[in-house]
Amino acid sequence: MAQAQHTPGPWTAEPEGGRGAWVRGSNGTWAALACGDTDAEADANAHLIAAAPDMLVALQMAVPALEWCQKQWASSPQQGSGINVLAVVRATLADAEGR
């Protein structure tokens, strides 16, 4: 796992009205400003952004389980040709971690 460089989580969404909402980190600093065409859209965007640190941890935790699953699927006669979830998770983590 890469060392976190971002504002420490958890983050909280703080709607401001006027089609904007702030996202604050656990250390009290502002992590982001979310905007939208309506107050509701800005609020929804802020909540999605605020979930980012938790989503990052969830993806990091999912990698070992997905690696295990991939090994099991590789030896299965019904392995199929679906999307490679592990590759998608790894690419998403690389983007999130700035790699």
N, CA, C and O of each residue as an XYZ file, in Angstrom:
396
protein
N       0.827     -1.181      0.000
C       0.000      0.000      0.000
C       0.871      1.243      0.000
O       1.859      1.329      0.730
N       0.498      2.182     -0.811
C       1.237      3.438     -0.877
C       0.940      4.288      0.350
O      -0.157      4.238      0.908
N       1.932      5.068      0.759
C       1.748      5.998      1.872
C       0.779      7.093      1.442
O       0.926      7.686      0.373
N      -0.213      7.351      2.291
C      -1.221      8.361      1.968
C      -0.591      9.750      1.880
O       0.140     10.166      2.779
N      -0.873     10.450      0.808
C      -0.401     11.814      0.612
C      -1.552     12.811      0.722
O      -1.332     14.022      0.738
N      -2.769     12.303      0.798
C      -3.955     13.150      0.770
C      -4.334     13.616      2.175
O      -3.775     13.155      3.171
N      -5.282     14.526      2.232
C      -5.832     14.991      3.504
C      -6.378     13.785      4.256
O      -7.107     12.979      3.678
N      -6.035     13.648      5.546
C      -6.486     12.468      6.280
C      -8.004     12.364      6.360
O      -8.705     13.363      6.520
N      -8.495     11.136      6.246
C      -9.920     10.873      6.389
C     -10.236     10.516      7.822
O      -9.314     10.408      8.630
N     -11.470     10.331      8.172
C     -12.602     10.422      7.250
C     -12.893     11.861      6.855
O     -12.559     12.813      7.560
N     -13.527     11.977      5.704
C     -13.943     13.289      5.213
C     -15.436     13.444      5.453
O     -16.181     12.464      5.479
N     -15.861     14.691      5.629
C     -17.286     14.971      5.801
C     -17.721     16.022      4.788
O     -16.979     16.948      4.462
N     -18.937     15.852      4.305
C     -19.536     16.812      3.371
C     -20.255     17.878      4.183
O     -20.981     17.571      5.129
N     -20.044     19.143      3.800
C     -20.678     20.260      4.491
C     -21.354     21.154      3.459
O     -20.739     22.083      2.937
N     -22.633     20.869      3.165
C     -23.356     21.665      2.175
C     -23.383     23.140      2.560
O     -23.582     23.484      3.725
N     -23.183     24.000      1.577
C     -23.151     25.437      1.808
C     -24.313     26.151      1.136
O     -24.562     27.324      1.413
N     -25.027     25.458      0.255
C     -26.047     26.130     -0.540
C     -25.374     26.844     -1.703
O     -24.148     26.840     -1.813
N     -26.154     27.442     -2.549
C     -25.562     28.149     -3.681
C     -24.823     27.247     -4.634
O     -23.834     27.654     -5.242
N     -25.297     26.017     -4.772
C     -24.725     25.027     -5.685
C     -23.272     24.691     -5.366
O     -22.473     24.449     -6.271
N     -22.936     24.678     -4.089
C     -21.599     24.300     -3.662
C     -21.639     23.610     -2.312
O     -22.542     23.851     -1.512
N     -20.673     22.763     -2.062
C     -20.553     22.074     -0.781
C     -19.079     21.785     -0.526
O     -18.357     21.357     -1.427
N     -18.648     22.015      0.678
C     -17.259     21.764      1.046
C     -17.093     20.344      1.559
O     -18.031     19.744      2.083
N     -15.889     19.819      1.403
C     -15.523     18.523      1.970
C     -14.330     18.780      2.882
O     -13.295     19.288      2.451
N     -14.500     18.417      4.157
C     -13.466     18.686      5.168
C     -12.833     17.373      5.612
O     -13.522     16.367      5.782
N     -11.506     17.391      5.799
C     -10.785     16.232      6.301
C     -10.870     16.137      7.805
O     -11.340     17.066      8.463
N     -10.416     15.013      8.364
C     -10.507     14.786      9.808
C      -9.640     15.759     10.596
O      -9.885     15.991     11.780
N      -8.626     16.331      9.944
C      -7.760     17.283     10.627
C      -8.308     18.710     10.545
O      -7.646     19.654     10.975
N      -9.510     18.866      9.996
C     -10.149     20.176      9.930
C      -9.847     20.973      8.678
O     -10.452     22.023      8.464
N      -8.930     20.506      7.845
C      -8.616     21.235      6.620
C      -9.610     20.889      5.534
O     -10.237     19.830      5.559
N      -9.746     21.791      4.584
C     -10.641     21.553      3.456
C      -9.955     20.620      2.475
O      -8.803     20.836      2.098
N     -10.667     19.585      2.064
C     -10.132     18.622      1.097
C     -10.606     18.940     -0.311
O      -9.890     18.687     -1.280
N     -11.826     19.501     -0.433
C     -12.385     19.744     -1.764
C     -13.585     20.676     -1.674
O     -14.187     20.855     -0.615
N     -13.905     21.252     -2.805
C     -15.154     21.988     -2.978
C     -15.909     21.300     -4.099
O     -15.414     21.191     -5.220
N     -17.102     20.842     -3.790
C     -17.938     20.174     -4.790
C     -18.976     21.155     -5.295
O     -19.571     21.895     -4.511
N     -19.195     21.167     -6.588
C     -20.178     22.048     -7.206
C     -21.184     21.218     -7.977
O     -20.981     20.024     -8.200
N     -22.264     21.853     -8.379
C     -23.273     21.183     -9.180
C     -24.230     22.202     -9.757
O     -24.200     23.376     -9.388
N     -25.074     21.752    -10.659
C     -26.057     22.641    -11.265
C     -27.181     22.995    -10.302
O     -27.884     23.985    -10.505
N     -27.358     22.182     -9.241
C     -28.364     22.446     -8.213
C     -27.725     22.192     -6.850
O     -26.659     21.582     -6.760
N     -28.387     22.667     -5.785
C     -27.893     22.376     -4.437
C     -27.839     20.873     -4.199
O     -26.885     20.368     -3.607
N     -28.867     20.155     -4.660
C     -28.925     18.703     -4.458
C     -27.761     18.002     -5.173
O     -27.168     17.073     -4.625
N     -27.440     18.438     -6.377
C     -26.336     17.828     -7.113
C     -25.003     18.124     -6.432
O     -24.152     17.240     -6.330
N     -24.814     19.353     -5.968
C     -23.582     19.705     -5.258
C     -23.444     18.882     -3.988
O     -22.352     18.417     -3.662
N     -24.555     18.700     -3.263
C     -24.547     17.905     -2.043
C     -24.191     16.452     -2.352
O     -23.381     15.850     -1.647
N     -24.788     15.887     -3.400
C     -24.491     14.501     -3.792
C     -23.030     14.358     -4.205
O     -22.380     13.376     -3.850
N     -22.510     15.330     -4.953
C     -21.101     15.293     -5.359
C     -20.188     15.360     -4.136
O     -19.181     14.655     -4.076
N     -20.535     16.204     -3.160
C     -19.719     16.325     -1.947
C     -19.705     15.017     -1.165
O     -18.662     14.610     -0.655
N     -20.851     14.360     -1.068
C     -20.894     13.079     -0.346
C     -20.080     12.004     -1.065
O     -19.429     11.182     -0.419
N     -20.115     12.006     -2.388
C     -19.308     11.048     -3.148
C     -17.817     11.310     -2.930
O     -17.044     10.378     -2.709
N     -17.423     12.570     -2.992
C     -16.019     12.929     -2.758
C     -15.616     12.576     -1.327
O     -14.524     12.055     -1.101
N     -16.488     12.857     -0.365
C     -16.181     12.579      1.039
C     -15.965     11.093      1.294
O     -15.262     10.727      2.236
N     -16.549     10.242      0.482
C     -16.381      8.797      0.639
C     -15.054      8.294      0.070
O     -14.707      7.130      0.267
N     -14.317      9.140     -0.623
C     -13.094      8.719     -1.316
C     -12.078      8.031     -0.411
O     -11.577      6.976     -0.799
N     -11.734      8.557      0.776
C     -10.754      7.837      1.601
C     -11.210      6.433      1.982
O     -10.406      5.501      1.995
N     -12.498      6.279      2.291
C     -13.014      4.951      2.630
C     -13.012      4.032      1.422
O     -12.717      2.843      1.546
N     -13.341      4.575      0.247
C     -13.312      3.758     -0.969
C     -11.886      3.324     -1.284
O     -11.669      2.202     -1.740
N     -10.911      4.200     -1.046
C      -9.506      3.850     -1.276
C      -9.100      2.679     -0.391
O      -8.482      1.726     -0.865
N      -9.441      2.744      0.881
C      -9.120      1.655      1.807
C      -9.818      0.367      1.385
O      -9.219     -0.708      1.430
N     -11.078      0.467      0.976
C     -11.819     -0.725      0.550
C     -11.155     -1.382     -0.657
O     -11.039     -2.606     -0.710
N     -10.722     -0.583     -1.618
C     -10.038     -1.148     -2.785
C      -8.716     -1.796     -2.385
O      -8.376     -2.872     -2.876
N      -7.973     -1.144     -1.498
C      -6.706     -1.720     -1.043
C      -6.938     -3.053     -0.340
O      -6.158     -3.991     -0.504
N      -8.003     -3.134      0.436
C      -8.323     -4.377      1.134
C      -8.813     -5.458      0.180
O      -8.634     -6.647      0.446
N      -9.426     -5.058     -0.921
C      -9.984     -6.017     -1.870
C      -8.911     -6.728     -2.692
O      -9.143     -7.843     -3.158
N      -7.760     -6.121     -2.879
C      -6.730     -6.698     -3.753
C      -6.341     -8.115     -3.336
O      -6.353     -9.005     -4.186
N      -5.993     -8.374     -2.068
C      -5.619     -9.762     -1.718
C      -6.741    -10.766     -1.974
O      -6.485    -11.877     -2.437
N      -7.974    -10.384     -1.676
C      -9.095    -11.296     -1.914
C      -9.270    -11.556     -3.408
O      -9.519    -12.689     -3.818
N      -9.141    -10.519     -4.211
C      -9.275    -10.680     -5.658
C      -8.125    -11.498     -6.237
O      -8.322    -12.272     -7.173
N      -6.919    -11.328     -5.680
C      -5.792    -12.153     -6.129
C      -6.071    -13.627     -5.850
O      -5.795    -14.488     -6.686
N      -6.621    -13.912     -4.665
C      -6.970    -15.291     -4.331
C      -8.023    -15.818     -5.297
O      -7.901    -16.926     -5.818
N      -9.065    -15.011     -5.533
C     -10.136    -15.428     -6.455
C      -9.589    -15.685     -7.856
O      -9.976    -16.650     -8.516
N      -8.694    -14.821     -8.300
C      -8.138    -14.974     -9.636
C      -7.383    -16.303     -9.753
O      -7.454    -16.969    -10.786
N      -6.668    -16.684     -8.704
C      -5.961    -17.971     -8.711
C      -6.960    -19.127     -8.779
O      -6.726    -20.110     -9.483
N      -8.059    -19.012     -8.057
C      -9.078    -20.050     -8.077
C      -9.732    -20.144     -9.452
O      -9.945    -21.242     -9.966
N     -10.048    -19.004    -10.045
C     -10.694    -18.977    -11.355
C      -9.772    -19.535    -12.441
O     -10.229    -20.173    -13.389
N      -8.476    -19.287    -12.292
C      -7.531    -19.751    -13.303
C      -7.513    -21.273    -13.388
O      -7.235    -21.834    -14.447
N      -7.806    -21.933    -12.288
C      -7.789    -23.397    -12.289
C      -9.183    -23.989    -12.493
O      -9.351    -25.209    -12.469
N     -10.171    -23.135    -12.692
C     -11.547    -23.597    -12.858
C     -11.859    -23.835    -14.333
O     -11.458    -23.042    -15.186
N     -12.574    -24.923    -14.642
C     -12.952    -25.160    -16.039
C     -13.993    -24.150    -16.528
O     -14.176    -23.998    -17.735
N     -14.674    -23.461    -15.617
C     -15.673    -22.453    -16.000
C     -15.123    -21.036    -15.817
O     -15.868    -20.130    -15.443
N     -13.844    -20.839    -16.072
C     -13.227    -19.551    -15.776
C     -13.832    -18.392    -16.562
O     -13.776    -17.258    -16.086
N     -14.399    -18.617    -17.725
C     -15.086    -17.563    -18.468
C     -14.139    -16.487    -18.968
O     -12.930    -16.543    -18.743
N     -14.707    -15.518    -19.642
C     -13.889    -14.440    -20.206
C     -14.459    -13.081    -19.805
O     -14.510    -12.161    -20.622
N     -14.886    -12.955    -18.555
C     -15.443    -11.696    -18.082
C     -14.375    -10.641    -17.868
O     -13.195    -10.861    -18.144
N     -14.807     -9.500    -17.375
C     -13.891     -8.403    -17.088
C     -12.928     -8.824    -15.979
O     -13.321     -9.534    -15.054
N     -11.712     -8.405    -16.065
C     -10.714     -8.716    -15.053
C     -10.844     -7.685    -13.928
O     -10.262     -6.602    -13.994
N     -11.609     -8.036    -12.904
C     -11.892     -7.118    -11.802
C     -10.605     -6.699    -11.105
O     -10.452     -5.530    -10.751
N      -9.692     -7.614    -10.906
C      -8.431     -7.292    -10.234
C      -7.669     -6.230    -11.014
O      -7.122     -5.305    -10.413
N      -7.623     -6.338    -12.317
C      -6.924     -5.336    -13.130
C      -7.592     -3.966    -13.005
O      -6.912     -2.942    -12.933
N      -8.920     -3.954    -12.979
C      -9.646     -2.692    -12.838
C      -9.361     -2.065    -11.475
O      -9.122     -0.862    -11.380
N      -9.386     -2.883    -10.423
C      -9.115     -2.371     -9.076
C      -7.684     -1.840     -8.989
O      -7.456     -0.760     -8.445
N      -6.725     -2.589     -9.520
C      -5.331     -2.130     -9.480
C      -5.144     -0.819    -10.247
O      -4.432      0.072     -9.784
N      -5.775     -0.697    -11.408
C      -5.668      0.548    -12.189
C      -6.317      1.719    -11.463
O      -5.799      2.835    -11.492
N      -7.442      1.469    -10.817
C      -8.117      2.516    -10.061
C      -7.267      2.952     -8.877
O      -7.161      4.146     -8.595
N      -6.660      1.996     -8.183
C      -5.762      2.327     -7.070
C      -4.566      3.137     -7.553
O      -4.161      4.101     -6.902
N      -4.009      2.753     -8.679
C      -2.867      3.509     -9.231
C      -3.258      4.947     -9.509
O      -2.495      5.866     -9.210
N      -4.439      5.153    -10.077
C      -4.926      6.515    -10.331
C      -5.106      7.270     -9.017
O      -4.676      8.417     -8.895
N      -5.742      6.628     -8.031
C      -6.025      7.279     -6.753
C      -4.749      7.616     -5.998
O      -4.689      8.615     -5.281
N      -3.730      6.783     -6.161
C      -2.472      6.989     -5.453
C      -1.469      7.795     -6.272
O      -0.332      7.988     -5.841
N      -1.872      8.261     -7.435
C      -0.998      9.087     -8.256
C       0.153      8.346     -8.895
O       1.210      8.927     -9.142
N      -0.044      7.050     -9.169
C       1.020      6.263     -9.802
C       0.757      6.146    -11.276
O       1.536      5.521    -11.995
